[in-house]
Amino acid sequence: MNIRQGTEIRLVAGAIAAAGLTAAAALHILWASGSSWPAKDYDELADLVVGRRPFPTRPLTAIVAISLMGASSIAILASRPAPSHSRLVRRGVKAVAGTLLARGVSGLVWSSLPGGKASPEYRHWDRRLYSPLCIVLGLCAAIGGRR
């Protein structure tokens, strides 16, 4: 693989990570604004995406949205070709990738164990969507930020 191919792979990986994180932020903005989509109400939404009730407050949900947008920005900045990135961007993309990978792996483990306090709906979607998505986005952020 030549330098150009490596740069292109990093750009695509960073863009995938940023797009996924931005989509997650958009969902959180929707929820913080009062929507319970795709559920009929906040109790059902809590069972689906949090695993227990009650659903977090709107301000807390907005903080998550802002954090996801920050992570998206870091992922895309770290993937861009530049002679040198700031230490903050390099550390930031490592934190983003590490957090997503840890969330993904731990989610797969915990949602696969018998028992637990999380709702069956959450455990189902955590094994099939949430945790695998975190792993993919974490890998993309790591690849995008690699030098």
N, C-alpha and C positions, 0 to 999 in steps of 0.2 A: 504494500500500500504506500502510495506516495503522499507527500505533504498535503497536496490539494484534496485528495480523497479523505484524508484524516480530518481536514478542516470541514469538509462537507458533511461528514458523519457527525462531527461535534455540533455543527449548526442544526442539522435535522434532529438530533437527539435533544438538544436544548430547546428547540421549537416544540417538540412533542411534550416535553416536561412542562414547558410554559403554557401550552394550550390546555393540557389536562388540569394544571393548577388554576388557570384562569376560569375554566369551566366549573371547577369545584367552588371557586370564589363566587361565581355568578349564582350558583345554587344557594349559597349561604346568604348572599345579598337578597335573593328572593325570599328566603325564610325570615330574614331580619326585617323585611318590609311588611310581613304579615301573612304571607302565603304559606299554606301547608302542603303545596304540591310536592310530590305526587300523591299524597295521602289526603283523606277527607278532612282531617283535623290535626291539631298539634299532638294529641295523645297517640294517634296512629303513626304520625311522623316520628315521634320519639321512639316508639317500638321498632320502627323500620330503620332509622339511621343512627340512633344513639344507643339503643338496646335497653333503655329503661326510661321511665317517666319521672319527672316532667321534662319536657323539651327545654333546653337552655333558653335563657332570657334573650330578648332581641339584641340588647347591647353586647352580650357575650357572643352571640352569633355573628354580629357585625365585626367584632374583634377577630374572630376566626377568618372571616372574609378578607379583612385587611391583611392578616398574616399570610393568607394564601396568595394574595396579589403581590406581596413583598417577595415571597418565595418564587413566584413566577418571574418577577423582574430579575431576581438573582440568577435563576436558571438561564434566562435568555442572555443576560450580560456576560455570564461566565463562558457561554458557548461561542461568543463572537471572537473572531481573530483579532488579536491586539498584541502589540509587542510585549506588554506586561500589564497584567491586571493588578488591581490593588489587592493588598492582603485581605481587606475586608470582603471583597468579592470571592476570592479563593476560599477563604474560611466559610463564607456564607453558603457557597454551593456545596461544600462538604457537609455543612450542618443540614441543609435541605435534603441532600441525598441520604445522609445517615438517618435523619428523622423518618423519611418516607420508607426506607428499607426496614428500619426497626419496627415501624408501625405495621408494615405489611407482613413481616415474618411473625411478629408476636400475635397479630390478629389471626393469622392462619392457625397458629398453635392453639390459642385460647378458644377460638370458635369451634375448633375440632374436638376439644376435650368434652367429655360428658359432664352434665350438670352445668353449673355456672349461673349467674344472675341475669345475663342478657336475654332478651326476648328471642324466641325461636325465629322470628322474622329477621331480626338483626343478624343472628348467627348464620342463617342461610345466606344472606346477601354478603356478609363479611367473608365467608369462605369463597363465594363465587364471583364477587365483584370488588368490594372495597379493598380487601387485602391484596389480591393480585394486581389491582390498579395501582396501589401504593408501591408495590415492588417494581412494576414497569416504569412508573414515573421516577422512582428513586434511581433506578438503573440509567434511565435517560438523563437525569440531572448529573449523575456521576460521569457518564460518558461525555456529555456536553461540556462539563467543567474540567475535563482531563487535559493536561498539557503534555 
